[in-house]
């Protein structure tokens, strides 16, 4: 068994719609988050879970893996729980890394990787 990261990515934020597709330097926020997660070296697979075709295309067009979820979820944890049903043979990590360097993530979060409960 190995560990994967599932990154929840909702497009229609109430406070800042489209935030994840805004540029942060020369990359979008979601692309930077995906890359930072890969660069930690903690995960064999990193999957962005989104309700947005635009976010899905952004990740896939850069060689990443993305999964579409339904738009009915109220929070990222619910979006991850839906996607986790497709990855039952893996340990699952969940979170946002857009403001962390890979080194900081490894030091601060390596013990927090766990499978969310699916009820």
Wavefront OBJ file of the C-alpha trace (Angstrom):
o trace
v 0.000 0.000 0.000
v 1.237 3.509 -0.721
v 0.127 7.056 -0.022
v -1.628 9.445 -2.380
v -2.662 13.074 -1.894
v -6.140 14.265 -2.815
v -6.388 18.043 -3.197
v -9.919 19.509 -3.022
v -10.352 22.280 -5.588
v -13.658 24.164 -5.700
v -13.996 26.871 -8.326
v -17.037 28.764 -7.033
v -15.740 30.112 -3.730
v -18.164 32.578 -2.151
v -15.457 35.012 -1.020
v -13.218 34.793 -4.115
v -14.749 32.896 -7.052
v -12.091 31.476 -9.360
v -9.306 31.982 -6.797
v -7.597 28.719 -7.728
v -7.254 29.822 -11.349
v -5.640 33.163 -10.447
v -1.956 33.570 -11.255
v 0.539 33.268 -8.437
v 3.756 34.255 -10.142
v 3.734 32.465 -13.492
v 1.403 29.606 -12.451
v -2.177 29.353 -11.285
v -2.764 28.758 -7.574
v -4.042 25.225 -8.185
v -1.109 24.307 -10.429
v 1.340 25.630 -7.824
v -0.476 23.627 -5.133
v -0.327 20.449 -7.226
v 3.382 20.935 -8.013
v 4.282 21.699 -4.375
v 2.506 18.538 -3.271
v 4.427 16.455 -5.827
v 7.721 18.034 -4.793
v 7.347 16.925 -1.174
v 8.229 13.412 -2.293
v 5.721 12.021 0.225
v 3.133 10.805 -2.272
v 3.297 8.338 -5.116
v 0.226 9.937 -6.679
v -1.289 13.442 -6.388
v -4.882 13.940 -7.573
v -6.806 17.220 -7.754
v -10.491 16.633 -7.007
v -12.687 19.357 -8.475
v -16.170 20.298 -9.635
v -14.705 22.588 -12.332
v -13.888 21.640 -15.919
v -11.494 24.604 -16.019
v -9.479 23.380 -13.016
v -9.602 19.812 -14.357
v -8.140 20.952 -17.716
v -5.462 23.076 -15.993
v -4.090 20.079 -14.109
v -4.420 17.506 -16.902
v -2.851 19.847 -19.477
v 0.279 19.984 -17.291
v 0.543 16.207 -16.973
v -1.314 15.889 -13.677
v -4.182 13.707 -12.571
v -7.576 15.202 -11.767
v -10.951 13.728 -10.889
v -14.318 15.405 -11.337
v -16.624 15.438 -8.314
v -20.218 16.494 -7.953
v -20.904 20.155 -7.197
v -23.048 19.396 -4.170
v -20.329 19.370 -1.498
v -20.240 22.007 1.225
v -16.573 21.543 2.086
v -13.331 20.099 0.758
v -13.461 17.157 3.138
v -16.765 16.043 1.595
v -15.246 16.321 -1.891
v -12.290 14.199 -0.738
v -14.567 11.610 0.864
v -16.389 11.183 -2.469
v -13.103 10.728 -4.356
v -11.589 8.473 -1.681
v -14.135 5.783 -2.560
v -12.174 5.298 -5.812
v -8.841 4.912 -4.002
v -9.582 2.370 -1.269
v -6.229 0.597 -1.712
v -4.222 3.685 -0.714
v -3.497 5.778 2.351
v -4.834 9.246 1.600
v -3.448 12.670 2.521
v -5.618 15.781 2.169
v -4.802 19.471 2.282
v -3.787 22.679 0.561
v -0.133 23.521 -0.022
v -0.193 26.725 -2.044
v 1.585 28.687 0.699
v 4.058 25.982 1.805
v 7.395 24.995 0.397
v 7.890 21.242 -0.079
v 10.538 21.226 2.660
v 8.223 22.839 5.205
v 5.419 20.448 4.331
v 7.652 17.412 4.844
v 8.785 18.664 8.245
v 5.400 19.797 9.546
v 2.895 17.396 8.043
v 4.519 14.046 7.352
v 2.828 12.454 10.375
v -0.645 13.820 9.484
v -1.335 11.635 6.447
v -4.457 9.560 7.054
v -7.557 8.176 5.369
v -10.662 10.329 5.940
v -13.639 8.540 7.408
v -16.334 7.715 4.863
v -19.736 7.237 6.443
l 1 2 3 4 5 6 7 8 9 10 11 12 13 14 15 16 17 18 19 20 21 22 23 24 25 26 27 28 29 30 31 32 33 34 35 36 37 38 39 40 41 42 43 44 45 46 47 48 49 50 51 52 53 54 55 56 57 58 59 60 61 62 63 64 65 66 67 68 69 70 71 72 73 74 75 76 77 78 79 80 81 82 83 84 85 86 87 88 89 90 91 92 93 94 95 96 97 98 99 100 101 102 103 104 105 106 107 108 109 110 111 112 113 114 115 116 117 118 119
